[in-house]
Amino acid sequence: MSTTNVLFEIGLEEMPARFLADTEKQLQQKTTEWLSSIRLSHKNIKTFVTPRRLAVVIEGLATKQLDQEEEAKGPAKKIALDEAGNWSKAAIGFTKGQGKSVDDIYFKEIKGTEYVFVNKYIEGSNAEDLLPGFKDVILQLNFPKNMRWANKNLRFVRPIRWIVALNNSKVIPFEIASVTTSNTTYGHRFLGEEVTISNPLDYQKVLMNQCVIADSKDRKQLIVEQIEQLETQKGWHIPKDNELLEEVTQLVEYPTVFFGSFSETYLTIPDEVLITSMKEHQRYFPVMNNNSELLPYFIAVRNGDDQHIELVAKGNEKVLKARLSDAMFFYEEDQKQSIEKNNEKLERMVFQEKLGTIADKVKRVVTLTDKLTELLEIDDVTKQHAIRAAQISKFDLVTNMVNEFTKLQGIMGEKYAKIFGEDNRVAKAINEHYMPRSANDALPTTIEGAIVSIADKLDTIIGCIYVGLIPSGSQDPYALRRQAIGVLQILQEKDWGISVEDLLKATKEIYQKSDVALESEQITDEQIASFFYARASFILKEATNEHDIIHAVLANGIGNISFTYKKAELLAVKKHDPDFKDTQEALVRVLNIAKKGESTSVDPSIFENEHEQKLYDIYQSIKPTFLKQLDAYEAEQSLLTLSELTQSIHTFFDHTMVMADNEEIKQNRISLLNDIASLINRYADLSIIEWKQQVSS
């Protein structure tokens, strides 16, 4: 079959850099799905994004759909034929609708009923007639924010200025928002010009001649190479922040890297402030020496060539100087205040309308921190440091520096706390209590920081759920999901002997004694449990655990998350271990039968055979050891202890009829199995696991 090459390009006003990576993924996916839906085969799809254009090149596209033979199903046979055996109107109408006659009918049975069928031939359409449908692909693109312009009804990421649509050299006709397709594109806003494209495969070359590098991967690589050249020439170390690198890549069409400088006087400001000011406000890369000490230089990326680059550098230096002058002023002014005065200002800062002020939140966090240190049996010195850190954990929120650079909350708290004479452990905990700040971020390293972090996050989560602020879909304005995952990650990393349920209970008790107006408490408790269950499931899945293992270890609550991790890892191995087969079958059989009756006290005096007695005796024997091992969070040893029941369980079932005619004996046997099942469930609900062991040869 003959093929063609196709180009679609949508030219726009400059789009926000943060939108482009996701938009390119959508363009690739939606184009692939569209070609599949219209049954046009292709060899390759290439997508391109720059601040001013979205484009896709389809290579080796079939010029025609494949012809199809399709089986069409009609009415049931009893409807298709009348009492005399003649074709009914329903049958005749069906065949006409398919372009066939009753002579083409045959019958097929589906679930015991015969239906009318015909085979019909569908000739494939020409690609030329189908390609204008790409308009729908463009209109189906989703963006975080859209806009309208002029008198247009269309809502799109930015105003559309031109559309290129080519099937080889022929223009594909369609229109969007009064913009008609053509073969004309535009180069770099300042360095390029209007240009005609005659071959889709020449797209990148044509744009390169107009100072546009269409492929974002090529732009990124060029930026990295130029930065590395500067490193070699100057003997600098330039950290390549991936987030910043991605952003500047999507801000330019033709990148040129340059450097500038600033006064060494500003190096007295904390590095974090300088780096944040350069990165967040100006999109600059900081420069360091080989000892990771900040130098008075910055790296920037120009959207254009290197002509008059010295003037560009001076202009950027002037802008940065103003930023750093402000930062210096803020830093000096903040040091004229005190922690106590700043804490007083928190009484006027609303945390959440129903949950009170930041000061109210701090009081709850202090109380919860105190409670956590008791539950964890923390030493007195660490306890006092943790409580002090909780008391002043938010004082930096009212500083000039954090007001200007919100991402520095906690970081400036640590800096200022040291300046104001606080203990280093307290100061560090102020910073660490925000950790992890994002997915894959570092966790607190200190005990104080970890405790206050958990207390702060639990207060936010429980409080928000209690007043009805439950995340739904993609809406999670208080980042409750991320904070819950942070709590679980910290507990798992610290390996603390405390259950998640105990932490939730302690937090709920604080809220129940507060002035916060709570929603229906029963519903809220269920929502909290469900919310944390979902987060625990998520992080266990991230650790590559299968869904059945996850549900099994969480069946009776999260418990000690570190211990739950260990049980999941062990059961994942046992699931495929043929040597565990006998134990698994025995324990699961107990769990399944135990569900068939209520549990009462076991009376050994009415056992009818020695196998009942032996199972009861070994159960009584292992129970204290098993519970002690659970309390010590010994995953492997406690499962090994359970396995001691294996042979007695099998023998019991081989020689004992559980569902005896005598109701008293039957209930006694079910109660024995219920007691054993209760013990097994303390470890995990093994009946949920999809066991895959094979009998060893």
C-alpha positions in Angstrom: 0.0 0.0 0.0 1.2 3.5 -0.8 2.0 5.9 2.0 2.2 9.6 2.6 3.8 11.9 5.2 1.7 14.4 7.1 2.4 17.5 9.2 0.2 19.4 11.6 1.4 22.5 13.4 -0.6 24.9 15.6 1.0 28.3 16.0 0.1 30.2 19.2 1.0 33.1 21.4 3.6 32.1 23.9 2.4 29.3 26.1 3.4 28.8 29.8 6.5 26.6 30.0 4.9 24.4 32.7 2.2 23.3 30.2 4.4 22.0 27.4 5.7 18.7 28.6 2.3 17.3 29.4 0.8 18.8 26.2 3.4 17.0 24.1 2.5 13.7 25.8 -1.2 14.4 25.1 -0.5 15.2 21.4 1.4 11.9 21.0 -1.3 9.9 22.7 -4.3 11.5 21.1 -2.8 11.4 17.6 -2.1 7.7 18.1 -5.6 7.0 19.3 -7.1 9.1 16.5 -5.2 7.2 13.8 -6.3 3.9 15.4 -9.9 5.1 15.4 -9.9 5.9 11.7 -8.0 2.8 10.9 -5.0 4.3 9.2 -1.7 2.5 9.7 1.5 4.5 10.0 5.2 4.0 10.5 6.1 6.7 13.1 4.8 9.7 14.9 7.0 12.6 16.0 5.8 15.4 18.2 7.3 18.8 18.8 6.6 21.6 21.3 8.1 25.1 21.7 6.6 28.2 23.4 4.9 29.2 20.2 3.9 25.9 18.5 2.6 22.4 18.9 3.4 20.0 16.0 3.2 16.4 14.9 4.7 14.7 11.9 3.2 11.4 10.9 5.6 9.3 8.8 4.6 6.5 6.4 0.8 7.1 6.8 -1.3 4.7 4.7 -3.2 6.6 1.9 -6.3 4.5 2.3 -8.0 2.5 5.0 -7.9 -1.3 4.6 -11.1 -2.8 3.2 -13.2 -4.6 5.9 -15.5 -7.5 6.1 -17.8 -7.1 9.0 -20.3 -9.4 10.6 -23.6 -7.6 11.5 -26.0 -9.0 14.1 -29.7 -8.6 13.6 -32.9 -9.7 15.4 -33.5 -13.1 17.0 -34.6 -15.9 14.7 -38.0 -16.0 16.3 -38.5 -12.4 15.4 -37.0 -12.7 11.9 -39.4 -15.4 10.8 -43.2 -15.3 11.1 -45.3 -18.3 11.9 -45.4 -19.4 8.3 -41.6 -19.4 8.1 -41.4 -16.2 5.9 -39.1 -13.3 6.5 -40.6 -10.7 8.8 -40.4 -6.9 8.3 -37.8 -6.8 11.0 -35.5 -9.2 9.0 -36.1 -7.4 5.7 -35.5 -4.0 7.3 -32.3 -5.2 8.9 -30.8 -6.5 5.7 -31.7 -3.4 3.8 -30.1 -1.3 6.4 -26.9 -3.3 5.9 -27.0 -3.0 2.1 -27.8 -6.7 1.8 -30.9 -8.9 1.1 -32.6 -11.7 3.0 -30.7 -14.1 0.7 -27.5 -13.2 2.7 -28.9 -14.1 6.1 -27.4 -16.9 8.2 -28.1 -17.8 11.8 -25.7 -18.1 14.8 -26.5 -19.2 18.3 -25.5 -16.8 21.2 -26.2 -18.0 24.8 -28.9 -20.4 23.6 -30.7 -18.0 21.3 -30.3 -17.9 17.5 -29.8 -14.5 15.8 -29.8 -13.2 12.3 -26.4 -12.3 10.8 -25.1 -11.0 7.5 -21.5 -10.3 6.3 -21.0 -7.0 4.7 -18.0 -5.5 2.8 -16.8 -2.0 3.8 -14.5 -0.3 1.4 -11.8 1.7 3.1 -11.9 5.5 2.8 -9.0 7.6 1.4 -6.8 9.2 4.0 -7.2 12.5 2.2 -10.9 12.5 3.2 -10.2 11.6 6.8 -7.2 13.9 7.7 -9.3 17.0 8.2 -10.6 15.2 11.3 -7.3 16.0 13.0 -9.1 19.3 14.0 -10.8 17.2 16.8 -7.5 16.1 18.1 -6.4 19.7 18.5 -9.7 20.7 20.2 -9.4 17.7 22.6 -6.1 18.8 24.1 -6.5 19.7 27.8 -4.7 22.5 29.6 -4.6 23.6 33.3 -5.9 27.0 32.2 -7.6 28.1 29.0 -8.6 31.5 27.6 -10.8 33.2 25.1 -9.7 36.0 22.8 -11.3 38.6 20.6 -14.9 37.6 19.9 -14.1 33.9 19.6 -16.1 31.2 21.5 -13.2 28.8 21.5 -11.4 28.3 24.8 -7.8 27.3 24.3 -4.5 27.6 26.0 -3.5 30.7 24.0 -4.8 32.5 20.9 -4.2 30.4 17.7 -2.3 32.5 15.1 -1.6 30.0 12.3 -2.2 26.3 11.4 -0.1 24.2 9.1 -1.7 21.0 7.8 0.1 19.2 5.0 -0.5 15.8 3.3 2.8 15.6 1.5 2.8 19.0 -0.3 -1.0 19.3 -0.3 -2.8 21.5 2.2 -5.4 19.6 4.4 -8.4 21.9 4.6 -10.0 22.8 7.9 -10.5 25.9 10.2 -10.3 26.6 13.9 -11.4 29.9 15.4 -11.3 31.6 11.9 -7.8 30.4 11.3 -7.6 28.4 8.0 -4.9 25.8 7.4 -2.1 26.5 5.0 1.5 25.6 4.3 2.9 28.7 5.9 4.7 28.7 9.3 6.7 31.3 11.2 10.2 31.2 12.5 11.7 32.7 15.7 9.7 35.8 16.8 12.8 38.1 16.3 15.3 36.1 14.3 13.0 34.3 11.8 10.4 35.1 9.2 7.4 33.7 7.4 8.3 30.5 5.5 6.6 27.9 3.3 6.9 24.2 4.0 6.5 21.9 1.0 7.5 18.6 2.6 6.5 17.4 6.1 9.8 15.6 6.6 11.6 18.9 6.2 9.8 20.4 9.1 12.7 20.5 11.6 15.2 21.6 9.0 13.0 24.5 7.8 12.5 25.7 11.4 16.2 25.4 12.2 16.9 27.7 9.3 14.5 30.1 11.0 16.3 29.9 14.4 13.8 27.5 15.9 14.8 24.1 17.4 11.5 22.3 17.3 12.5 19.2 19.4 12.6 20.0 23.1 15.1 17.2 23.7 17.5 18.9 21.3 17.0 22.2 23.0 17.7 20.7 26.4 20.8 18.9 25.2 22.1 22.2 23.6 21.6 24.0 26.9 23.4 21.3 28.9 26.3 21.3 26.4 26.7 25.1 26.6 26.6 25.0 30.5 29.3 22.3 30.5 31.4 24.4 28.2 31.3 27.2 30.7 32.1 24.9 33.5 35.2 23.8 31.7 36.3 27.3 30.7 35.7 28.9 34.1 36.5 26.0 36.4 33.0 26.3 37.9 30.4 23.8 39.1 26.9 24.6 37.9 24.2 22.3 39.5 21.8 21.3 36.7 18.5 21.5 38.6 16.2 19.2 36.5 13.1 21.2 37.2 14.7 24.5 36.2 16.4 22.9 33.2 13.0 21.6 32.0 11.5 25.0 32.5 14.1 27.1 30.6 14.0 24.5 27.8 10.3 25.2 27.3 10.8 29.0 27.6 13.0 29.3 24.5 13.0 28.3 20.8 16.7 28.9 20.2 18.7 28.7 23.4 22.0 30.6 24.0 23.6 30.2 27.5 25.4 33.2 29.0 26.7 34.2 32.5 26.5 37.3 34.6 27.8 38.4 38.0 26.6 40.1 41.2 28.3 41.8 44.1 30.1 39.6 46.6 28.3 41.6 49.3 25.2 39.6 48.7 27.0 36.3 49.6 26.3 37.2 53.3 22.7 36.3 52.6 21.9 32.6 53.1 22.6 30.5 50.0 19.0 29.3 50.0 17.8 32.8 49.6 20.2 33.6 46.8 19.5 30.4 44.9 15.7 30.8 45.3 15.8 34.4 44.1 17.8 33.4 41.1 15.8 30.3 40.3 12.2 31.3 41.1 12.3 34.9 40.0 14.8 34.9 37.2 15.2 31.3 36.0 19.0 31.5 36.6 21.3 28.6 37.5 23.6 29.3 40.5 27.3 28.9 40.2 29.5 27.1 42.8 33.1 26.2 43.2 34.4 22.7 43.6 33.7 22.8 47.3 30.0 23.6 46.7 30.4 27.2 47.9 28.2 29.8 46.1 30.1 32.2 43.8 28.9 35.7 42.7 27.8 34.5 39.3 24.7 33.2 37.6 23.9 31.3 34.4 21.0 32.2 32.2 19.5 31.1 28.9 18.6 33.6 26.2 15.9 32.9 23.6 18.0 33.9 20.6 21.6 34.0 19.3 24.8 35.4 20.9 24.6 38.8 19.2 25.1 41.6 21.8 25.1 39.0 24.5 27.2 41.3 26.8 24.3 43.8 26.8 21.9 41.0 27.6 24.0 39.9 30.5 24.2 43.5 31.9 20.5 43.8 31.7 20.0 40.6 33.7 22.6 41.7 36.2 20.7 44.9 36.8 17.4 43.0 37.4 19.1 40.5 39.7 20.8 43.3 41.7 17.3 44.8 42.5 16.1 41.3 43.7 19.1 40.7 45.9 18.9 44.2 47.3 15.4 43.5 48.4 16.5 40.1 49.9 19.3 41.8 51.8 16.8 44.3 53.2 14.3 41.6 54.2 17.1 39.5 55.9 18.3 42.5 58.0 14.8 43.6 58.9 13.7 40.1 60.0 16.6 39.9 62.5 15.3 43.1 64.3 12.2 41.1 65.3 11.9 38.2 67.9 10.4 34.7 67.9 7.9 35.7 70.5 6.7 38.7 68.6 6.4 36.7 65.4 4.4 34.0 67.3 2.0 36.7 68.5 1.3 37.7 64.9 0.3 34.1 64.1 -2.9 34.8 66.2 -4.0 37.1 63.3 -3.2 34.6 60.5 -6.0 32.3 59.5 -5.0 28.7 58.9 -8.5 27.6 57.8 -11.8 29.2 58.5 -13.2 26.3 60.6 -9.9 25.3 62.1 -8.9 28.7 63.4 -5.6 30.6 63.2 -2.1 29.4 62.7 -1.6 30.0 66.4 -4.5 27.6 67.1 -2.8 25.1 64.9 0.5 25.5 66.7 -1.2 24.8 70.1 -2.7 21.6 68.8 0.7 20.5 67.3 2.4 21.2 70.6 -0.1 19.0 72.4 0.2 16.2 69.9 4.0 16.4 69.9 3.9 16.0 73.7 1.6 13.0 73.3 3.8 11.4 70.5 6.9 11.7 72.7 5.1 9.7 75.4 3.8 7.1 73.0 7.4 6.7 71.6 9.0 6.8 75.0 11.4 9.6 73.9 14.1 10.7 76.4 13.4 14.0 78.3 16.0 16.1 76.5 14.7 15.1 73.0 11.2 15.6 74.2 11.9 19.2 75.3 13.6 20.0 72.0 10.7 18.6 70.1 8.1 20.5 72.1 10.1 23.8 71.7 10.4 23.2 68.0 6.6 22.7 67.8 6.0 25.9 69.8 8.1 28.0 67.3 7.6 25.9 64.2 5.6 28.6 62.3 7.2 31.8 63.5 9.0 32.4 60.2 5.7 32.6 58.3 5.3 36.2 59.3 8.9 37.2 58.2 9.6 39.4 55.2 11.7 36.7 53.7 9.1 34.0 53.7 6.5 36.4 52.6 8.6 37.1 49.6 9.9 33.5 49.0 7.2 31.2 50.3 9.2 28.1 49.5 11.7 29.2 52.1 9.3 28.5 55.0 11.1 26.3 57.5 14.4 27.0 55.9 14.4 30.6 57.1 12.9 29.3 60.4 16.1 27.3 61.0 18.4 30.2 60.0 16.6 32.7 62.2 16.2 30.3 65.1 20.0 29.9 65.2 20.5 33.6 65.0 18.0 34.1 67.9 20.0 31.6 70.0 17.8 28.5 69.8 19.4 25.1 70.2 20.7 23.7 66.9 18.5 20.6 67.2 15.4 22.8 67.7 16.4 25.0 64.8 16.9 22.0 62.5 13.5 20.5 63.5 11.8 23.7 62.4 13.1 23.1 58.9 12.6 19.4 58.9 9.0 19.5 60.1 7.9 20.5 56.6 9.6 17.4 55.1 8.9 15.7 52.9 7.9 18.8 51.0 7.1 16.9 47.8 7.1 13.5 46.3 10.6 11.8 46.5 11.8 14.6 48.8 14.1 14.0 51.7 12.7 12.9 55.1 13.5 14.4 58.5 16.8 13.1 59.8 16.4 14.1 63.4 13.9 12.6 65.9 12.6 16.0 66.9 12.0 17.0 63.2 10.3 13.7 62.5 8.0 14.0 65.5 6.9 17.6 64.8 6.5 16.7 61.1 4.1 13.9 61.9 2.2 16.1 64.5 1.9 19.0 62.1 0.7 16.8 59.2 -1.7 14.8 61.3 -3.2 18.0 62.6 -3.8 19.2 59.1 -5.2 15.9 57.8 -7.5 15.1 60.7 -8.7 18.7 61.1 -9.5 19.1 57.4 -11.4 15.8 57.2 -13.3 16.6 60.5 -14.6 19.8 59.0 -15.5 18.2 55.7 -12.5 19.2 53.5 -12.0 15.8 52.0 -9.9 15.5 48.8 -12.0 14.5 45.8 -10.6 13.6 42.3 -7.7 15.8 41.5 -8.8 18.5 44.1 -6.6 18.5 47.2 -6.0 22.1 48.1 -4.4 21.3 51.5 -2.2 18.5 50.0 -3.7 16.0 52.4 -2.7 13.0 50.3 0.9 14.0 50.1 1.0 14.8 53.8 -0.5 11.4 54.7 2.1 9.6 52.6 4.7 11.7 54.3 3.5 10.5 57.7 3.7 6.9 56.6 7.1 7.3 55.0 8.6 8.9 58.2 7.1 6.1 60.4 8.5 3.5 58.0 11.9 5.0 57.8 12.2 5.6 61.6 10.9 2.1 62.3 9.1 3.3 65.3 7.0 0.8 67.3 3.7 2.6 67.1 0.6 2.0 65.1 -0.9 4.4 62.7 -4.3 3.8 64.4 -2.8 5.0 67.8 -1.6 8.2 66.2 -4.9 8.9 64.6 -6.7 8.2 67.9 -4.4 10.6 69.7 -5.0 13.3 67.1 -8.7 12.9 67.1 -8.8 13.1 70.9 -7.1 16.5 70.7 -9.7 17.7 68.2 -12.6 16.4 70.3 -11.4 18.5 73.2 -10.9 21.6 71.0 -13.3 24.3 70.0 -13.5 23.1 66.4 -17.0 22.2 65.3 -16.8 18.6 64.1 -18.9 16.9 61.4 -20.7 13.6 62.2 -18.0 11.8 64.2 -18.8 8.2 63.1 -18.7 9.1 59.4 -15.6 11.1 59.9 -13.7 8.3 61.6 -14.7 6.0 58.7 -13.4 8.5 56.2 -10.1 9.0 58.1 -9.6 5.2 58.2 -10.4 4.9 54.5 -8.2 7.8 53.6 -5.1 6.4 55.4 -5.9 2.9 54.1 -5.7 4.3 50.5 -2.4 6.0 51.2 -0.9 2.9 52.8 -2.0 0.9 49.8 -0.4 3.4 47.5 3.0 3.3 49.1 3.0 -0.5 49.4 2.2 -0.6 45.7 5.0 1.8 45.0 7.2 -0.7 46.7 6.1 -3.2 44.0 3.8 -5.2 46.2 0.9 -6.9 44.4 -2.7 -5.9 45.2 -3.6 -9.1 47.0 -0.6 -8.9 49.3 -1.5 -5.3 50.1 -5.1 -6.1 50.9 -4.0 -9.1 53.0 -1.6 -7.2 55.3 -4.0 -4.2 55.6 -7.1 -6.3 56.2 -7.1 -5.5 60.0 -5.7 -2.1 59.9 -2.3 -0.4 59.0 -0.7 -1.0 62.4 3.0 -0.4 62.5 3.7 0.5 58.9 7.3 -0.7 59.0 6.1 -4.1 60.3 3.4 -4.1 57.6 6.1 -3.5 55.0 8.1 -6.5 56.3 5.1 -8.8 56.3 4.2 -7.8 52.7 7.8 -8.4 51.6 7.8 -11.8 53.3 4.4 -12.9 52.0 5.3 -11.9 48.5 8.1 -14.5 48.7 6.0 -17.1 50.3 3.3 -16.6 47.7 5.5 -18.3 45.1 7.3 -20.7 47.5 6.3 -24.4 47.1 7.7 -25.2 50.5 5.1 -22.9 52.1 2.2 -24.7 50.3 1.1 -27.0 53.1 1.1 -24.1 55.6 -0.8 -21.8 53.3 -3.4 -24.4 52.6 -3.9 -25.2 56.3 -4.1 -21.6 57.5 -6.4 -20.5 54.6 -8.7 -23.5 55.2 -9.1 -22.4 58.8 -9.9 -18.9 57.8 -12.5 -19.9 55.2 -14.4 -22.3 57.5 -14.2 -20.0 60.5 -16.3 -17.5 58.6 -19.2 -19.9 58.7 -20.1 -19.5 62.4 -20.0 -17.3 65.5 -17.3 -17.7 68.1 -18.0 -18.9 71.6 -15.7 -20.2 74.4 -14.0 -23.5 73.5 -14.8 -26.4 75.8 -12.1 -29.1 75.6 -14.2 -31.4 77.7 -16.5 -32.1 74.7 -13.8 -32.9 72.2 -14.6 -36.2 70.6 -11.2 -37.2 69.3 -7.5 -36.7 70.0 -7.0 -34.5 66.9 -9.3 -31.8 68.3 -7.4 -31.9 71.5 -4.0 -31.8 69.8 -4.9 -28.8 67.7 -6.3 -27.0 70.7 -3.1 -27.8 72.7 -0.7 -26.6 70.0 -2.8 -23.5 69.5 -2.6 -22.7 73.3 1.1 -23.5 73.1 2.1 -21.2 70.3 -0.2 -18.3 71.1 1.9 -16.6 73.8 5.0 -16.9 71.7 3.3 -15.7 68.5 1.8 -12.6 70.3 5.2 -11.8 71.8 6.8 -12.0 68.4 4.1 -9.7 67.0 4.7 -7.2 69.7 8.4 -7.3 68.8 7.6 -6.9 65.1 9.3 -10.1 64.1 7.7 -10.8 60.7 9.6 -13.9 59.8 9.6 -15.5 63.2 5.9 -14.9 63.9 5.0 -16.5 60.6 7.2 -19.5 61.4 5.4 -19.9 64.7 2.1 -19.9 62.9 3.4 -22.6 60.6 3.7 -24.9 63.6 -0.1 -25.4 63.4 0.2 -26.8 59.9 0.3 -30.6 60.5 -2.2 -30.5 63.3 -4.7 -28.5 61.2 -4.4 -31.0 58.3 -4.8 -33.9 60.7 -7.8 -32.3 62.3 -9.6 -31.8 59.0 -8.7 -35.4 57.9 -10.3 -36.9 61.0 -12.9 -34.4 62.1 -16.3 -33.4 60.7 -16.6 -29.7 61.6 -20.3 -29.4 60.7 -21.4 -32.2 63.0 -25.0 -33.1 63.6 -24.7 -32.3 67.2 -25.0 -28.5 67.4 -23.0 -28.2 70.6 -20.0 -30.1 69.2 -20.3 -28.3 65.8 -20.2 -24.9 67.6 -17.3 -25.9 69.7 -15.3 -26.9 66.7 -16.1 -23.7 64.8 -15.1 -21.7 67.9 -11.8 -23.5 68.0 -11.2 -22.6 64.4 -12.4 -19.0 65.0 -9.8 -18.7 67.8 -7.0 -19.9 65.5 -8.3 -17.7 62.6 -8.2 -14.7 65.0 -4.6 -15.4 65.6 -3.8 -15.8 61.9 -5.6 -12.5 61.1 -3.4 -10.7 63.6 -0.7 -11.3 61.0 -2.7 -11.0 57.8 -5.8 -12.2 56.1 -4.1 -15.0 54.1 -7.3 -16.0 52.4 -7.1 -12.8 50.3 -3.8 -13.8 48.7 -3.9 -15.4 45.3 -1.4 -18.2 46.1 0.7 -19.5 43.2 2.9 -22.2 44.6 3.4 -25.3 42.5 3.8 -28.7 43.9 7.5 -29.5 43.8 8.5 -32.4 41.7 
